[in-house]
Amino acid sequence: MSDPEKTDPVATLRDELLRDLPGDIKRVRNAYRRAAQQAALLREAKDFTAHQTACKAGLGHLEILIKLLRWASDGDKGAANGKVKEVEDVDVEKLIKEARAALGSA
């Protein structure tokens, strides 16, 4: 008999997500930071509005990656008290709140 954990496609997906998502989240976070900093260079209202829309889309992308990681961690019994394992020195909830506040005040 084979181990169902080894042949279960959902378990395989969870393993892949747990392996790949922390790095993906870090890359998206860094790309968002670079894009958000460009707002200071924009002078035209139309350009700033388009930039703000792009930043909001980036935050949505980041939020979905975090939700996927939580799902994968919960299925692996790896998350405790809502904390995501394998994401080092990234307070993603704080990052999302700060970014939303910055976009709201812009």
N, CA, C and O atoms as a Tinker XYZ file with bonds, in Angstrom:
   424  protein
     1  N      0.827000   -1.191000    0.000000    73     2
     2  CA     0.000000    0.000000    0.000000    64     1     3
     3  C      0.864000    1.244000    0.000000    63     2     4     5
     4  O      1.944000    1.280000    0.588000    81     3
     5  N      0.364000    2.246000   -0.666000    73     3     6
     6  CA     1.108000    3.508000   -0.688000    64     5     7
     7  C      0.551000    4.452000    0.356000    63     6     8     9
     8  O     -0.615000    4.358000    0.740000    81     7
     9  N      1.376000    5.340000    0.799000    73     7    10
    10  CA     0.992000    6.333000    1.784000    64     9    11
    11  C      0.070000    7.354000    1.120000    63    10    12    13
    12  O      0.476000    7.988000    0.146000    81    11
    13  N     -1.187000    7.538000    1.625000    73    11    14
    14  CA    -2.113000    8.467000    0.976000    64    13    15
    15  C     -1.582000    9.900000    0.970000    63    14    16    17
    16  O     -1.923000   10.678000    0.079000    81    15
    17  N     -0.768000   10.251000    1.935000    73    15    18
    18  CA    -0.189000   11.598000    1.997000    64    17    19
    19  C      0.731000   11.852000    0.810000    63    18    20    21
    20  O      0.866000   12.992000    0.365000    81    19
    21  N      1.372000   10.789000    0.286000    73    19    22
    22  CA     2.292000   10.928000   -0.837000    64    21    23
    23  C      1.559000   11.004000   -2.175000    63    22    24    25
    24  O      2.085000   11.580000   -3.127000    81    23
    25  N      0.349000   10.431000   -2.266000    73    23    26
    26  CA    -0.361000   10.399000   -3.531000    64    25    27
    27  C     -1.519000   11.391000   -3.587000    63    26    28    29
    28  O     -2.094000   11.595000   -4.656000    81    27
    29  N     -1.865000   11.994000   -2.493000    73    27    30
    30  CA    -2.963000   12.954000   -2.447000    64    29    31
    31  C     -2.550000   14.242000   -3.149000    63    30    32    33
    32  O     -1.602000   14.895000   -2.713000    81    31
    33  N     -3.245000   14.629000   -4.241000    73    31    34
    34  CA    -2.847000   15.837000   -4.958000    64    33    35
    35  C     -2.978000   17.112000   -4.116000    63    34    36    37
    36  O     -2.211000   18.057000   -4.300000    81    35
    37  N     -3.935000   17.139000   -3.206000    73    35    38
    38  CA    -4.091000   18.317000   -2.340000    64    37    39
    39  C     -2.913000   18.417000   -1.373000    63    38    40    41
    40  O     -2.401000   19.508000   -1.125000    81    39
    41  N     -2.488000   17.288000   -0.832000    73    39    42
    42  CA    -1.328000   17.292000    0.063000    64    41    43
    43  C     -0.073000   17.705000   -0.703000    63    42    44    45
    44  O      0.777000   18.422000   -0.175000    81    43
    45  N      0.035000   17.253000   -1.936000    73    43    46
    46  CA     1.176000   17.646000   -2.768000    64    45    47
    47  C      1.158000   19.148000   -3.026000    63    46    48    49
    48  O      2.193000   19.811000   -2.949000    81    47
    49  N     -0.022000   19.681000   -3.332000    73    47    50
    50  CA    -0.160000   21.121000   -3.543000    64    49    51
    51  C      0.210000   21.897000   -2.285000    63    50    52    53
    52  O      0.915000   22.904000   -2.357000    81    51
    53  N     -0.266000   21.427000   -1.132000    73    51    54
    54  CA     0.076000   22.102000    0.131000    64    53    55
    55  C      1.590000   22.126000    0.336000    63    54    56    57
    56  O      2.155000   23.153000    0.714000    81    55
    57  N      2.235000   21.004000    0.088000    73    55    58
    58  CA     3.696000   20.939000    0.250000    64    57    59
    59  C      4.401000   21.932000   -0.673000    63    58    60    61
    60  O      5.338000   22.618000   -0.266000    81    59
    61  N      3.932000   21.997000   -1.924000    73    59    62
    62  CA     4.543000   22.931000   -2.873000    64    61    63
    63  C      4.323000   24.380000   -2.444000    63    62    64    65
    64  O      5.230000   25.207000   -2.531000    81    63
    65  N      3.123000   24.673000   -1.987000    73    63    66
    66  CA     2.832000   26.036000   -1.535000    64    65    67
    67  C      3.668000   26.405000   -0.312000    63    66    68    69
    68  O      4.189000   27.517000   -0.223000    81    67
    69  N      3.793000   25.479000    0.620000    73    67    70
    70  CA     4.605000   25.753000    1.810000    64    69    71
    71  C      6.065000   25.979000    1.439000    63    70    72    73
    72  O      6.768000   26.740000    2.103000    81    71
    73  N      6.512000   25.330000    0.398000    73    71    74
    74  CA     7.899000   25.496000   -0.046000    64    73    75
    75  C      8.094000   26.826000   -0.780000    63    74    76    77
    76  O      9.080000   27.525000   -0.550000    81    75
    77  N      7.153000   27.172000   -1.662000    73    75    78
    78  CA     7.358000   28.295000   -2.574000    64    77    79
    79  C      6.806000   29.633000   -2.096000    63    78    80    81
    80  O      7.400000   30.673000   -2.381000    81    79
    81  N      5.696000   29.632000   -1.384000    73    79    82
    82  CA     5.026000   30.889000   -1.067000    64    81    83
    83  C      5.817000   31.865000   -0.209000    63    82    84    85
    84  O      5.743000   33.067000   -0.464000    81    83
    85  N      6.567000   31.423000    0.790000    73    83    86
    86  CA     7.319000   32.433000    1.554000    64    85    87
    87  C      8.230000   33.292000    0.677000    63    86    88    89
    88  O      8.303000   34.507000    0.862000    81    87
    89  N      8.915000   32.674000   -0.266000    73    87    90
    90  CA     9.761000   33.445000   -1.180000    64    89    91
    91  C      8.936000   34.317000   -2.111000    63    90    92    93
    92  O      9.317000   35.451000   -2.403000    81    91
    93  N      7.801000   33.792000   -2.583000    73    91    94
    94  CA     6.922000   34.568000   -3.462000    64    93    95
    95  C      6.384000   35.796000   -2.726000    63    94    96    97
    96  O      6.342000   36.893000   -3.282000    81    95
    97  N      5.977000   35.604000   -1.480000    73    95    98
    98  CA     5.445000   36.715000   -0.685000    64    97    99
    99  C      6.511000   37.783000   -0.494000    63    98   100   101
   100  O      6.224000   38.978000   -0.578000    81    99
   101  N      7.709000   37.362000   -0.243000    73    99   102
   102  CA     8.802000   38.334000   -0.060000    64   101   103
   103  C      9.052000   39.127000   -1.343000    63   102   104   105
   104  O      9.260000   40.340000   -1.295000    81   103
   105  N      9.032000   38.441000   -2.492000    73   103   106
   106  CA     9.242000   39.134000   -3.769000    64   105   107
   107  C      8.118000   40.120000   -4.062000    63   106   108   109
   108  O      8.378000   41.233000   -4.520000    81   107
   109  N      6.871000   39.725000   -3.802000    73   107   110
   110  CA     5.730000   40.617000   -4.037000    64   109   111
   111  C      5.805000   41.810000   -3.100000    63   110   112   113
   112  O      5.548000   42.943000   -3.508000    81   111
   113  N      6.153000   41.562000   -1.855000    73   111   114
   114  CA     6.276000   42.655000   -0.881000    64   113   115
   115  C      7.337000   43.651000   -1.328000    63   114   116   117
   116  O      7.116000   44.861000   -1.267000    81   115
   117  N      8.481000   43.155000   -1.773000    73   115   118
   118  CA     9.551000   44.045000   -2.225000    64   117   119
   119  C      9.152000   44.813000   -3.483000    63   118   120   121
   120  O      9.474000   45.993000   -3.615000    81   119
   121  N      8.453000   44.154000   -4.406000    73   119   122
   122  CA     7.987000   44.824000   -5.620000    64   121   123
   123  C      6.970000   45.907000   -5.265000    63   122   124   125
   124  O      6.978000   46.992000   -5.846000    81   123
   125  N      6.097000   45.601000   -4.308000    73   123   126
   126  CA     5.113000   46.597000   -3.874000    64   125   127
   127  C      5.816000   47.815000   -3.270000    63   126   128   129
   128  O      5.460000   48.954000   -3.573000    81   127
   129  N      6.794000   47.578000   -2.433000    73   127   130
   130  CA     7.519000   48.695000   -1.819000    64   129   131
   131  C      8.169000   49.580000   -2.878000    63   130   132   133
   132  O      8.101000   50.807000   -2.798000    81   131
   133  N      8.801000   48.952000   -3.874000    73   131   134
   134  CA     9.430000   49.733000   -4.943000    64   133   135
   135  C      8.390000   50.542000   -5.708000    63   134   136   137
   136  O      8.607000   51.716000   -6.006000    81   135
   137  N      7.272000   49.920000   -6.021000    73   135   138
   138  CA     6.214000   50.614000   -6.770000    64   137   139
   139  C      5.609000   51.743000   -5.937000    63   138   140   141
   140  O      5.351000   52.826000   -6.461000    81   139
   141  N      5.383000   51.502000   -4.660000    73   139   142
   142  CA     4.787000   52.530000   -3.802000    64   141   143
   143  C      5.699000   53.743000   -3.673000    63   142   144   145
   144  O      5.216000   54.871000   -3.567000    81   143
   145  N      6.997000   53.528000   -3.681000    73   143   146
   146  CA     7.943000   54.641000   -3.564000    64   145   147
   147  C      7.928000   55.527000   -4.805000    63   146   148   149
   148  O      8.296000   56.699000   -4.724000    81   147
   149  N      7.517000   55.003000   -5.927000    73   147   150
   150  CA     7.489000   55.780000   -7.162000    64   149   151
   151  C      6.419000   56.870000   -7.144000    63   150   152   153
   152  O      6.467000   57.793000   -7.957000    81   151
   153  N      5.467000   56.774000   -6.239000    73   151   154
   154  CA     4.393000   57.770000   -6.175000    64   153   155
   155  C      4.946000   59.171000   -5.935000    63   154   156   157
   156  O      4.368000   60.153000   -6.401000    81   155
   157  N      6.040000   59.268000   -5.226000    73   155   158
   158  CA     6.630000   60.574000   -4.935000    64   157   159
   159  C      7.106000   61.272000   -6.205000    63   158   160   161
   160  O      7.250000   62.495000   -6.226000    81   159
   161  N      7.349000   60.500000   -7.262000    73   159   162
   162  CA     7.839000   61.075000   -8.515000    64   161   163
   163  C      6.711000   61.529000   -9.445000    63   162   164   165
   164  O      6.962000   62.211000  -10.438000    81   163
   165  N      5.491000   61.158000   -9.127000    73   163   166
   166  CA     4.368000   61.463000  -10.010000    64   165   167
   167  C      3.812000   62.852000   -9.725000    63   166   168   169
   168  O      3.558000   63.199000   -8.571000    81   167
   169  N      3.624000   63.639000  -10.766000    73   167   170
   170  CA     3.116000   65.002000  -10.609000    64   169   171
   171  C      1.703000   65.156000  -11.173000    63   170   172   173
   172  O      0.934000   65.995000  -10.705000    81   171
   173  N      1.371000   64.361000  -12.161000    73   171   174
   174  CA     0.057000   64.462000  -12.804000    64   173   175
   175  C     -0.965000   63.653000  -12.009000    63   174   176   177
   176  O     -0.680000   62.531000  -11.592000    81   175
   177  N     -2.142000   64.212000  -11.799000    73   175   178
   178  CA    -3.197000   63.530000  -11.038000    64   177   179
   179  C     -3.601000   62.218000  -11.703000    63   178   180   181
   180  O     -3.842000   61.224000  -11.017000    81   179
   181  N     -3.677000   62.207000  -13.025000    73   179   182
   182  CA    -4.057000   60.995000  -13.759000    64   181   183
   183  C     -3.028000   59.882000  -13.526000    63   182   184   185
   184  O     -3.391000   58.725000  -13.314000    81   183
   185  N     -1.757000   60.240000  -13.566000    73   183   186
   186  CA    -0.697000   59.254000  -13.342000    64   185   187
   187  C     -0.738000   58.723000  -11.914000    63   186   188   189
   188  O     -0.554000   57.529000  -11.679000    81   187
   189  N     -0.981000   59.621000  -10.964000    73   187   190
   190  CA    -1.032000   59.204000   -9.574000    64   189   191
   191  C     -2.210000   58.263000   -9.336000    63   190   192   193
   192  O     -2.079000   57.273000   -8.616000    81   191
   193  N     -3.359000   58.569000   -9.937000    73   191   194
   194  CA    -4.539000   57.711000   -9.777000    64   193   195
   195  C     -4.273000   56.319000  -10.345000    63   194   196   197
   196  O     -4.629000   55.315000   -9.728000    81   195
   197  N     -3.658000   56.261000  -11.502000    73   195   198
   198  CA    -3.322000   54.958000  -12.093000    64   197   199
   199  C     -2.328000   54.207000  -11.217000    63   198   200   201
   200  O     -2.427000   52.992000  -11.046000    81   199
   201  N     -1.386000   54.931000  -10.675000    73   199   202
   202  CA    -0.385000   54.328000   -9.792000    64   201   203
   203  C     -1.052000   53.785000   -8.526000    63   202   204   205
   204  O     -0.736000   52.684000   -8.077000    81   203
   205  N     -1.969000   54.555000   -7.958000    73   203   206
   206  CA    -2.671000   54.126000   -6.751000    64   205   207
   207  C     -3.484000   52.858000   -7.031000    63   206   208   209
   208  O     -3.524000   51.956000   -6.195000    81   207
   209  N     -4.122000   52.784000   -8.179000    73   207   210
   210  CA    -4.880000   51.593000   -8.562000    64   209   211
   211  C     -3.958000   50.378000   -8.674000    63   210   212   213
   212  O     -4.302000   49.283000   -8.231000    81   211
   213  N     -2.790000   50.586000   -9.269000    73   211   214
   214  CA    -1.824000   49.494000   -9.387000    64   213   215
   215  C     -1.347000   49.028000   -8.013000    63   214   216   217
   216  O     -1.178000   47.829000   -7.794000    81   215
   217  N     -1.130000   49.959000   -7.088000    73   215   218
   218  CA    -0.709000   49.595000   -5.736000    64   217   219
   219  C     -1.785000   48.791000   -5.027000    63   218   220   221
   220  O     -1.480000   47.824000   -4.328000    81   219
   221  N     -3.041000   49.182000   -5.201000    73   219   222
   222  CA    -4.140000   48.429000   -4.588000    64   221   223
   223  C     -4.195000   47.005000   -5.143000    63   222   224   225
   224  O     -4.447000   46.056000   -4.401000    81   223
   225  N     -3.962000   46.861000   -6.432000    73   223   226
   226  CA    -3.935000   45.523000   -7.033000    64   225   227
   227  C     -2.784000   44.709000   -6.449000    63   226   228   229
   228  O     -2.934000   43.515000   -6.191000    81   227
   229  N     -1.641000   45.352000   -6.243000    73   227   230
   230  CA    -0.495000   44.669000   -5.632000    64   229   231
   231  C     -0.802000   44.187000   -4.225000    63   230   232   233
   232  O     -0.413000   43.087000   -3.834000    81   231
   233  N     -1.508000   45.026000   -3.464000    73   231   234
   234  CA    -1.901000   44.612000   -2.110000    64   233   235
   235  C     -2.863000   43.429000   -2.158000    63   234   236   237
   236  O     -2.779000   42.520000   -1.332000    81   235
   237  N     -3.765000   43.444000   -3.116000    73   235   238
   238  CA    -4.689000   42.321000   -3.264000    64   237   239
   239  C     -3.938000   41.036000   -3.583000    63   238   240   241
   240  O     -4.273000   39.973000   -3.059000    81   239
   241  N     -2.944000   41.125000   -4.423000    73   239   242
   242  CA    -2.112000   39.978000   -4.779000    64   241   243
   243  C     -1.391000   39.446000   -3.538000    63   242   244   245
   244  O     -1.363000   38.241000   -3.289000    81   243
   245  N     -0.819000   40.352000   -2.779000    73   243   246
   246  CA    -0.109000   39.968000   -1.566000    64   245   247
   247  C     -1.061000   39.291000   -0.580000    63   246   248   249
   248  O     -0.716000   38.279000    0.031000    81   247
   249  N     -2.242000   39.847000   -0.431000    73   247   250
   250  CA    -3.221000   39.286000    0.501000    64   249   251
   251  C     -3.635000   37.871000    0.095000    63   250   252   253
   252  O     -3.790000   37.003000    0.955000    81   251
   253  N     -3.813000   37.632000   -1.196000    73   251   254
   254  CA    -4.192000   36.298000   -1.671000    64   253   255
   255  C     -3.071000   35.289000   -1.428000    63   254   256   257
   256  O     -3.331000   34.150000   -1.041000    81   255
   257  N     -1.824000   35.709000   -1.654000    73   255   258
   258  CA    -0.699000   34.808000   -1.381000    64   257   259
   259  C     -0.649000   34.432000    0.096000    63   258   260   261
   260  O     -0.382000   33.281000    0.442000    81   259
   261  N     -0.905000   35.400000    0.959000    73   259   262
   262  CA    -0.900000   35.146000    2.404000    64   261   263
   263  C     -2.020000   34.175000    2.774000    63   262   264   265
   264  O     -1.812000   33.272000    3.584000    81   263
   265  N     -3.194000   34.352000    2.193000    73   263   266
   266  CA    -4.311000   33.442000    2.462000    64   265   267
   267  C     -3.983000   32.028000    1.993000    63   266   268   269
   268  O     -4.306000   31.056000    2.675000    81   267
   269  N     -3.345000   31.912000    0.834000    73   267   270
   270  CA    -2.928000   30.586000    0.356000    64   269   271
   271  C     -1.946000   29.934000    1.315000    63   270   272   273
   272  O     -2.039000   28.740000    1.601000    81   271
   273  N     -1.006000   30.726000    1.808000    73   271   274
   274  CA    -0.028000   30.184000    2.745000    64   273   275
   275  C     -0.705000   29.741000    4.034000    63   274   276   277
   276  O     -0.356000   28.703000    4.595000    81   275
   277  N     -1.660000   30.513000    4.501000    73   275   278
   278  CA    -2.401000   30.115000    5.714000    64   277   279
   279  C     -3.166000   28.822000    5.472000    63   278   280   281
   280  O     -3.180000   27.935000    6.326000    81   279
   281  N     -3.796000   28.714000    4.321000    73   279   282
   282  CA    -4.534000   27.497000    4.000000    64   281   283
   283  C     -3.588000   26.291000    3.982000    63   282   284   285
   284  O     -3.886000   25.240000    4.548000    81   283
   285  N     -2.464000   26.467000    3.330000    73   283   286
   286  CA    -1.500000   25.368000    3.255000    64   285   287
   287  C     -0.962000   25.020000    4.641000    63   286   288   289
   288  O     -0.770000   23.845000    4.954000    81   287
   289  N     -0.720000   26.023000    5.465000    73   287   290
   290  CA    -0.197000   25.790000    6.815000    64   289   291
   291  C     -1.233000   25.117000    7.699000    63   290   292   293
   292  O     -0.903000   24.213000    8.466000    81   291
   293  N     -2.479000   25.547000    7.598000    73   291   294
   294  CA    -3.537000   24.948000    8.416000    64   293   295
   295  C     -3.749000   23.495000    8.060000    63   294   296   297
   296  O     -3.971000   22.666000    8.942000    81   295
   297  N     -3.684000   23.175000    6.790000    73   295   298
   298  CA    -3.857000   21.793000    6.361000    64   297   299
   299  C     -2.727000   20.913000    6.839000    63   298   300   301
   300  O     -2.896000   19.711000    7.041000    81   299
   301  N     -1.577000   21.526000    7.017000    73   299   302
   302  CA    -0.395000   20.808000    7.488000    64   301   303
   303  C     -0.319000   20.832000    9.012000    63   302   304   305
   304  O      0.627000   20.306000    9.599000    81   303
   305  N     -1.315000   21.443000    9.648000    73   303   306
   306  CA    -1.325000   21.656000   11.099000    64   305   307
   307  C     -0.113000   22.470000   11.528000    63   306   308   309
   308  O      0.370000   22.354000   12.654000    81   307
   309  N      0.372000   23.304000   10.593000    73   307   310
   310  CA     1.578000   24.071000   10.878000    64   309   311
   311  C      1.318000   25.464000   11.406000    63   310   312   313
   312  O      2.246000   26.121000   11.880000    81   311
   313  N      0.079000   25.938000   11.339000    73   311   314
   314  CA    -0.205000   27.287000   11.826000    64   313   315
   315  C     -0.802000   27.195000   13.222000    63   314   316   317
   316  O     -1.624000   26.326000   13.511000    81   315
   317  N     -0.377000   28.096000   14.065000    73   315   318
   318  CA    -0.909000   28.140000   15.426000    64   317   319
   319  C     -1.264000   29.578000   15.753000    63   318   320   321
   320  O     -0.469000   30.490000   15.529000    81   319
   321  N     -2.448000   29.774000   16.278000    73   319   322
   322  CA    -2.904000   31.106000   16.680000    64   321   323
   323  C     -2.856000   32.108000   15.529000    63   322   324   325
   324  O     -2.570000   33.285000   15.747000    81   323
   325  N     -3.132000   31.656000   14.315000    73   323   326
   326  CA    -3.171000   32.555000   13.179000    64   325   327
   327  C     -1.814000   32.988000   12.663000    63   326   328   329
   328  O     -1.745000   33.825000   11.764000    81   327
   329  N     -0.741000   32.451000   13.199000    73   327   330
   330  CA     0.603000   32.808000   12.741000    64   329   331
   331  C      1.001000   31.858000   11.617000    63   330   332   333
   332  O      0.774000   30.651000   11.702000    81   331
   333  N      1.587000   32.403000   10.583000    73   331   334
   334  CA     2.001000   31.599000    9.435000    64   333   335
   335  C      3.436000   31.163000    9.631000    63   334   336   337
   336  O      4.305000   31.976000    9.947000    81   335
   337  N      3.684000   29.866000    9.443000    73   335   338
   338  CA     5.052000   29.389000    9.602000    64   337   339
   339  C      5.870000   29.693000    8.361000    63   338   340   341
   340  O      5.308000   29.911000    7.288000    81   339
   341  N      7.152000   29.712000    8.488000    73   339   342
   342  CA     8.138000   29.876000    7.432000    64   341   343
   343  C      8.254000   31.285000    6.870000    63   342   344   345
   344  O      9.076000   31.503000    5.980000    81   343
   345  N      7.482000   32.245000    7.336000    73   343   346
   346  CA     7.652000   33.616000    6.877000    64   345   347
   347  C      8.424000   34.336000    7.968000    63   346   348   349
   348  O      7.885000   34.667000    9.024000    81   347
   349  N      9.701000   34.569000    7.687000    73   347   350
   350  CA    10.569000   35.129000    8.702000    64   349   351
   351  C     10.572000   36.638000    8.642000    63   350   352   353
   352  O     10.563000   37.226000    7.560000    81   351
   353  N     10.585000   37.254000    9.782000    73   351   354
   354  CA    10.621000   38.688000   10.015000    64   353   355
   355  C      9.763000   39.497000    9.047000    63   354   356   357
   356  O     10.167000   40.565000    8.587000    81   355
   357  N      8.582000   38.980000    8.744000    73   355   358
   358  CA     7.628000   39.709000    7.927000    64   357   359
   359  C      6.317000   39.762000    8.701000    63   358   360   361
   360  O      5.658000   38.739000    8.884000    81   359
   361  N      5.945000   40.938000    9.147000    73   359   362
   362  CA     4.653000   41.108000    9.788000    64   361   363
   363  C      3.692000   41.552000    8.697000    63   362   364   365
   364  O      3.473000   42.746000    8.496000    81   363
   365  N      3.118000   40.577000    7.991000    73   363   366
   366  CA     2.338000   40.869000    6.809000    64   365   367
   367  C      1.056000   41.622000    7.133000    63   366   368   369
   368  O      0.635000   42.491000    6.370000    81   367
   369  N      0.442000   41.299000    8.245000    73   367   370
   370  CA    -0.786000   42.010000    8.621000    64   369   371
   371  C     -0.492000   43.489000    8.824000    63   370   372   373
   372  O     -1.252000   44.339000    8.360000    81   371
   373  N      0.590000   43.802000    9.503000    73   371   374
   374  CA     0.976000   45.197000    9.727000    64   373   375
   375  C      1.307000   45.874000    8.405000    63   374   376   377
   376  O      0.934000   47.026000    8.185000    81   375
   377  N      2.004000   45.168000    7.527000    73   375   378
   378  CA     2.356000   45.715000    6.219000    64   377   379
   379  C      1.099000   46.066000    5.425000    63   378   380   381
   380  O      1.030000   47.134000    4.818000    81   379
   381  N      0.113000   45.183000    5.424000    73   379   382
   382  CA    -1.125000   45.425000    4.688000    64   381   383
   383  C     -1.866000   46.617000    5.282000    63   382   384   385
   384  O     -2.339000   47.477000    4.539000    81   383
   385  N     -1.975000   46.684000    6.615000    73   383   386
   386  CA    -2.668000   47.801000    7.266000    64   385   387
   387  C     -1.990000   49.132000    6.960000    63   386   388   389
   388  O     -2.661000   50.117000    6.654000    81   387
   389  N     -0.659000   49.163000    7.042000    73   387   390
   390  CA     0.071000   50.385000    6.772000    64   389   391
   391  C     -0.092000   50.832000    5.322000    63   390   392   393
   392  O     -0.245000   52.020000    5.037000    81   391
   393  N     -0.056000   49.859000    4.411000    73   391   394
   394  CA    -0.188000   50.190000    2.995000    64   393   395
   395  C     -1.587000   50.708000    2.693000    63   394   396   397
   396  O     -1.750000   51.664000    1.934000    81   395
   397  N     -2.582000   50.086000    3.278000    73   395   398
   398  CA    -3.962000   50.561000    3.060000    64   397   399
   399  C     -4.132000   51.972000    3.636000    63   398   400   401
   400  O     -4.788000   52.819000    3.029000    81   399
   401  N     -3.551000   52.213000    4.788000    73   399   402
   402  CA    -3.641000   53.550000    5.383000    64   401   403
   403  C     -2.972000   54.572000    4.492000    63   402   404   405
   404  O     -3.498000   55.667000    4.296000    81   403
   405  N     -1.808000   54.221000    3.947000    73   403   406
   406  CA    -1.088000   55.134000    3.067000    64   405   407
   407  C     -1.874000   55.411000    1.793000    63   406   408   409
   408  O     -1.917000   56.548000    1.322000    81   407
   409  N     -2.488000   54.387000    1.239000    73   407   410
   410  CA    -3.283000   54.583000    0.029000    64   409   411
   411  C     -4.551000   55.380000    0.312000    63   410   412   413
   412  O     -5.013000   56.155000   -0.524000    81   411
   413  N     -5.102000   55.177000    1.503000    73   411   414
   414  CA    -6.325000   55.902000    1.876000    64   413   415
   415  C     -6.075000   57.381000    2.088000    63   414   416   417
   416  O     -6.955000   58.198000    1.818000    81   415
   417  N     -4.900000   57.742000    2.564000    73   415   418
   418  CA    -4.612000   59.145000    2.836000    64   417   419
   419  C     -4.026000   59.873000    1.642000    63   418   420   421
   420  O     -3.883000   61.096000    1.654000    81   419
   421  N     -3.688000   59.111000    0.607000    73   419   422
   422  CA    -3.077000   59.743000   -0.582000    64   421   423
   423  C     -4.121000   60.400000   -1.464000    63   422   424
   424  O     -3.782000   60.974000   -2.499000    81   423
